[in-house]
C-alpha cells in the first residue's frame, strides 16, 4: 500500500475513535483565554494574506529564497538551509509514519523577516496582547502527518491559513507520556490508544481562519491533517 494511502487511512481511523474532548465544549468564565487554551473565530480578516499564501503565489514571490528547516523532534536539534522551491517541490509530502523526528525536516519558525516582509505585512494578528510581552511571528508550511511532538514555551496564538492542524494539550503540571524523538504521528499510533481517558490530552482541530490561544508553559503537540500553511504569534 502506498505511503500516502497508509497515512490517510491512519488519520481517518484516528478521527473516528477520538473522544469528544474538545476545546469548543470547554468553559472557564471570563478569564478563560488567559488560563486555558481557547479557539478564537472571526477576529480578523486575513483574506489578502491567505491569497498571498497560495502555492503559486509563494513560489512566484519566494521560490529562490533560502529557508531554514528544523527537525520535527521536541528540541529541533538540526537545521538545514535550502531554496524554498526545492522544499515545496521535493519535501512537502506526507509524513512517513515510521520515520524518527530527527529524520524529518519541515519549514517553521526560522523565518527571514526582512526577506519575507512583503508577505508578513499583510497579516493581521489577533487583537489581543499580554502585558509586558512583545509579539513575534513564526510562519510555516508542512505536509500531511507532519508536526512537532510535545514541548512547551511561552504563550501565544496559532492561526491556520490553509489546511487543518490537530492540537494535543496538557496543563503545565501534567507532563505527557512521549519520546522526544518520536513524531506526533508515531505517538498517535503507538502511545495514544493505550492512554486511559483520564490521561488523554485536551484536543482540538484548528481549521483555516481559526486561531488557537495557548497559555504559558502548556505542553502541546501538533499534527497537520493535510498540507497546511500556518502562522504563530508568540508573546514573550
C-alpha positions in Angstrom: 0.0 0.0 0.0 1.4 3.4 -0.9 2.7 5.6 1.9 0.2 8.4 1.3 -2.7 6.0 1.3 -1.5 4.4 4.6 -1.1 7.8 6.2 -4.6 8.9 5.1 -6.1 5.7 6.5 -4.3 6.2 9.8 -5.6 9.7 10.1 -9.1 8.7 9.1 -9.2 5.8 11.7 -7.9 8.1 14.4 -10.6 10.7 13.6 -13.3 8.1 14.1 -12.2 7.0 17.5 -11.0 10.2 19.1 -13.2 11.2 22.0 -15.2 14.3 22.0 -12.9 16.1 24.5 -12.8 19.4 22.6 -11.9 22.9 23.4 -15.1 24.0 21.8 -17.0 22.4 24.6 -15.0 23.9 27.4 -15.8 26.9 29.6 -13.9 28.8 32.2 -15.6 32.1 32.8 -14.2 35.5 31.9 -10.5 34.7 32.4 -10.7 31.5 30.2 -8.5 32.9 27.4 -5.7 33.6 29.8 -5.7 30.4 31.9 -6.6 27.7 29.4 -6.4 27.2 25.6 -9.3 28.6 23.6 -10.3 28.7 20.0 -10.9 32.1 18.5 -13.0 32.8 15.4 -13.9 35.8 13.2 -11.4 38.2 14.9 -9.5 39.4 11.8 -9.8 39.4 8.0 -6.7 37.7 6.6 -8.1 37.0 3.2 -5.4 39.1 1.5 -2.7 37.2 3.4 -4.4 33.9 2.5 -4.3 34.8 -1.2 -0.6 35.5 -1.0 0.0 32.2 0.7 -1.2 30.0 -2.2 1.4 27.6 -3.6 1.6 29.5 -6.9 2.0 32.9 -5.2 4.6 31.8 -2.7 6.7 30.1 -5.3 6.5 33.2 -7.5 7.5 35.5 -4.7 9.9 33.4 -2.7 10.9 30.4 -4.8 14.6 31.4 -4.9 14.7 32.4 -1.2 16.7 30.2 1.1 14.7 28.9 4.0 15.8 27.1 7.2 14.2 23.8 8.0 14.0 22.2 11.5 13.9 18.6 12.5 10.4 17.5 13.8 11.5 16.4 17.3 10.9 18.1 20.6 14.1 20.2 20.7 14.6 20.8 16.9 18.3 19.8 17.1 19.1 20.0 13.4 18.8 22.9 10.9 19.1 22.6 7.2 19.1 25.5 4.6 17.8 25.1 1.1 15.8 27.0 -1.6 12.1 27.4 -0.8 11.1 26.0 -4.2 13.1 22.8 -3.5 11.4 22.3 -0.2 7.9 22.8 -1.7 8.5 20.6 -4.8 10.6 17.8 -3.2 10.0 17.7 0.5 6.4 18.8 1.1 4.9 15.3 1.1 3.0 13.1 3.6 4.9 12.1 6.7 6.4 8.6 6.8 4.7 7.1 9.8 7.9 5.1 10.7 10.5 7.9 10.4 12.0 9.4 13.5 11.7 13.1 14.4 15.4 13.9 13.7 15.0 12.4 10.2 12.0 14.7 9.4 12.5 18.3 8.2 9.9 20.9 7.8 9.6 24.7 7.5 8.5 26.5 10.6 9.9 29.2 12.9 13.2 30.2 11.4 12.0 33.0 9.2 13.9 35.7 7.5 11.6 38.6 8.3 13.5 41.1 6.2 13.2 38.9 3.1 9.6 37.9 3.8 8.5 41.3 4.9 6.3 41.8 1.8 4.2 38.9 2.9 4.1 39.4 6.7 3.0 43.0 6.5 -0.4 41.7 5.2 -1.0 39.5 8.2 -3.4 40.8 10.9 -2.7 39.0 14.3 -5.4 38.6 16.9 -6.2 41.9 18.5 -5.1 40.8 22.0 -1.8 41.0 23.9 -0.4 40.3 27.4 1.2 43.0 29.5 4.9 43.0 29.2 5.1 40.9 26.1 6.3 41.6 22.5 4.7 39.6 19.7 6.9 37.7 17.3 5.8 35.7 14.2 6.7 32.2 13.2 5.4 31.1 9.7 5.3 27.6 8.5 4.3 25.2 5.7 4.2 21.4 6.2 2.8 18.2 4.7 0.1 15.9 5.9 1.0 13.9 9.0 3.9 16.2 10.0 4.0 18.1 13.3 6.1 18.7 16.4 6.0 16.3 19.4 5.2 17.5 22.9 7.1 20.7 24.1 6.2 23.9 25.9 7.1 27.6 25.7 5.6 31.0 26.4 2.0 32.0 25.5 0.7 32.9 22.0 -1.7 32.3 19.2 -1.6 29.9 16.2 -3.7 30.5 13.1 -4.2 28.1 10.2 -4.2 29.8 6.8 -4.7 26.7 4.7 -5.4 23.1 5.8 -6.2 21.7 9.3 -4.0 21.3 12.3 -4.8 19.0 15.3 -3.5 20.0 18.7 -3.0 17.9 21.8 -2.5 19.9 25.0 -1.7 19.2 28.7 -1.5 21.8 31.5 1.9 22.6 32.9 1.6 20.3 35.9 0.8 17.3 33.8 3.8 16.0 31.9 2.7 13.9 28.9 4.0 10.4 28.1 6.1 10.8 25.0 9.5 10.2 23.4 11.2 13.5 22.2 12.5 11.9 19.0 9.2 10.2 18.0 7.0 12.2 15.7 3.5 13.1 16.7 2.2 10.6 14.1 4.2 7.8 15.8 2.9 8.9 19.3 -0.6 8.9 17.9 -0.1 5.3 16.6 1.9 3.8 19.5 1.0 5.7 22.7 -2.3 7.5 22.4 -4.5 4.3 22.0 -3.2 2.9 25.4 -3.9 6.1 27.4 -6.7 6.0 29.9 -9.4 8.5 29.2 -8.3 10.5 32.3 -4.8 10.6 30.9 -5.6 11.8 27.5 -4.9 15.4 26.4 -7.2 18.2 25.7 -7.7 18.2 21.9 -8.9 20.3 19.1 -8.7 20.7 15.3 -7.9 24.2 14.0 -9.4 24.9 10.6 -8.4 27.6 8.1 -9.3 31.0 9.5 -9.3 29.9 13.1 -6.9 30.8 15.9 -5.8 28.8 18.9 -4.6 30.7 22.0 -2.1 28.5 24.0 -1.2 29.7 27.5 2.2 29.9 29.1 4.0 26.6 29.6 1.2 24.4 28.4 2.5 21.1 26.9 1.4 20.7 23.3 2.0 18.5 20.2 0.7 19.3 16.8 -0.3 17.2 13.8 -1.1 18.6 10.3 -4.0 16.6 9.0 -3.3 17.8 5.4 -0.8 20.1 3.7 -1.1 23.2 5.9 0.1 26.8 5.9 0.1 28.4 9.4 1.4 31.3 11.4 2.0 31.7 15.1 2.3 34.8 17.2 4.4 34.3 20.2 4.0 36.6 23.2 7.3 36.8 25.1 
